Amino acid sequence: SDWSDRILYRYSHAYCRKLSGTLERQI
């Protein structure tokens, strides 16, 4: 489960950055 958590963390982190990037564009 360690590797799955690590991948999930990286995936969620990248998604958050992408989401924040789109928000900055709208503003």
N, CA, C and O atoms as a MOPAC input file, in Angstrom:
PM7 MOZYME 1SCF
protein

 N      0.83600 1    -1.20700 1     0.00000 1
 C      0.00000 1     0.00000 1     0.00000 1
 C      0.86900 1     1.25400 1     0.00000 1
 O      0.39300 1     2.34500 1    -0.31300 1
 N      2.13300 1     1.09500 1     0.34900 1
 C      3.02100 1     2.25300 1     0.40500 1
 C      3.18300 1     2.88700 1    -0.97700 1
 O      3.09900 1     4.10600 1    -1.12100 1
 N      3.41300 1     2.05700 1    -1.98100 1
 C      3.61700 1     2.60300 1    -3.33200 1
 C      2.32300 1     3.21400 1    -3.86500 1
 O      2.35600 1     4.22400 1    -4.56800 1
 N      1.17500 1     2.60000 1    -3.53100 1
 C     -0.11000 1     3.13200 1    -4.01500 1
 C     -0.36800 1     4.50600 1    -3.39500 1
 O     -0.83100 1     5.42600 1    -4.06900 1
 N     -0.06600 1     4.62900 1    -2.11200 1
 C     -0.26500 1     5.92400 1    -1.43800 1
 C      0.64800 1     6.96800 1    -2.05100 1
 O      0.24800 1     8.11700 1    -2.23800 1
 N      1.86900 1     6.57200 1    -2.36300 1
 C      2.82900 1     7.51300 1    -2.93300 1
 C      2.35000 1     8.00400 1    -4.29500 1
 O      2.43900 1     9.19400 1    -4.59800 1
 N      1.84300 1     7.08800 1    -5.11100 1
 C      1.34800 1     7.46700 1    -6.44100 1
 C      0.11300 1     8.34800 1    -6.30300 1
 O     -0.03500 1     9.34200 1    -7.01400 1
 N     -0.77100 1     7.97300 1    -5.38100 1
 C     -1.99200 1     8.75100 1    -5.18900 1
 C     -1.63700 1    10.16700 1    -4.74300 1
 O     -2.26300 1    11.13500 1    -5.17400 1
 N     -0.63500 1    10.28000 1    -3.88500 1
 C     -0.22400 1    11.59800 1    -3.39400 1
 C      0.29200 1    12.45500 1    -4.54500 1
 O     -0.07400 1    13.62400 1    -4.67000 1
 N      1.14500 1    11.86800 1    -5.38400 1
 C      1.70100 1    12.61900 1    -6.51300 1
 C      0.58900 1    12.99900 1    -7.48400 1
 O      0.57400 1    14.11200 1    -8.00900 1
 N     -0.34000 1    12.07800 1    -7.72500 1
 C     -1.42500 1    12.34100 1    -8.67100 1
 C     -2.32000 1    13.46200 1    -8.16400 1
 O     -2.66900 1    14.37800 1    -8.91000 1
 N     -2.68900 1    13.38200 1    -6.88400 1
 C     -3.56500 1    14.39900 1    -6.30300 1
 C     -2.84900 1    15.74300 1    -6.27100 1
 O     -3.47100 1    16.78300 1    -6.49100 1
 N     -1.54100 1    15.73000 1    -5.99800 1
 C     -0.78200 1    16.98100 1    -5.92900 1
 C     -0.74100 1    17.64100 1    -7.30100 1
 O     -0.92900 1    18.85100 1    -7.42100 1
 N     -0.49700 1    16.84400 1    -8.33000 1
 C     -0.44100 1    17.38000 1    -9.69400 1
 C     -1.81800 1    17.91400 1   -10.08600 1
 O     -1.91800 1    18.94400 1   -10.75300 1
 N     -2.86900 1    17.22100 1    -9.67600 1
 C     -4.23200 1    17.64600 1   -10.00600 1
 C     -4.53100 1    18.98200 1    -9.33200 1
 O     -5.13100 1    19.86800 1    -9.93900 1
 N     -4.11300 1    19.12300 1    -8.08200 1
 C     -4.35400 1    20.37700 1    -7.35300 1
 C     -3.63100 1    21.52600 1    -8.04100 1
 O     -4.18100 1    22.62000 1    -8.17400 1
 N     -2.39300 1    21.27800 1    -8.48100 1
 C     -1.63500 1    22.33000 1    -9.14000 1
 C     -2.31800 1    22.72900 1   -10.44200 1
 O     -2.38500 1    23.91100 1   -10.78000 1
 N     -2.82500 1    21.73600 1   -11.17000 1
 C     -3.50800 1    22.02000 1   -12.43000 1
 C     -4.77900 1    22.81600 1   -12.15900 1
 O     -5.09600 1    23.76600 1   -12.87600 1
 N     -5.50100 1    22.41600 1   -11.11300 1
 C     -6.74200 1    23.10000 1   -10.77300 1
 C     -6.45200 1    24.54800 1   -10.36800 1
 O     -7.14800 1    25.46700 1   -10.80100 1
 N     -5.43900 1    24.74600 1    -9.55000 1
 C     -5.08700 1    26.10100 1    -9.10800 1
 C     -4.63500 1    26.93200 1   -10.30800 1
 O     -4.88600 1    28.13600 1   -10.35800 1
 N     -3.97900 1    26.30200 1   -11.26100 1
 C     -3.51600 1    27.01600 1   -12.44700 1
 C     -4.70100 1    27.52700 1   -13.25500 1
 O     -4.67700 1    28.65200 1   -13.75300 1
 N     -5.73200 1    26.71000 1   -13.38600 1
 C     -6.91200 1    27.12600 1   -14.15000 1
 C     -7.61400 1    28.25500 1   -13.41600 1
 O     -8.13000 1    29.17800 1   -14.04600 1
 N     -7.64000 1    28.19000 1   -12.09300 1
 C     -8.29500 1    29.23500 1   -11.30900 1
 C     -7.57300 1    30.56600 1   -11.52300 1
 O     -8.21300 1    31.60900 1   -11.66000 1
 N     -6.25300 1    30.52800 1   -11.54900 1
 C     -5.48400 1    31.75800 1   -11.74200 1
 C     -5.79200 1    32.35900 1   -13.11100 1
 O     -5.84900 1    33.58000 1   -13.25800 1
 N     -5.99000 1    31.50900 1   -14.10400 1
 C     -6.29000 1    32.01400 1   -15.45400 1
 C     -7.64300 1    32.72300 1   -15.45800 1
 O     -7.78900 1    33.78000 1   -16.07100 1
 N     -8.63300 1    32.14300 1   -14.77700 1
 C     -9.96400 1    32.75200 1   -14.74600 1
 C     -9.90900 1    34.11700 1   -14.06700 1
 O    -10.57200 1    35.06000 1   -14.49900 1
 N     -9.11200 1    34.21700 1   -12.99600 1
 C     -9.00600 1    35.49200 1   -12.26900 1
 C     -8.06100 1    36.42900 1   -13.01500 1
 O     -7.83200 1    37.55500 1   -12.57300 1

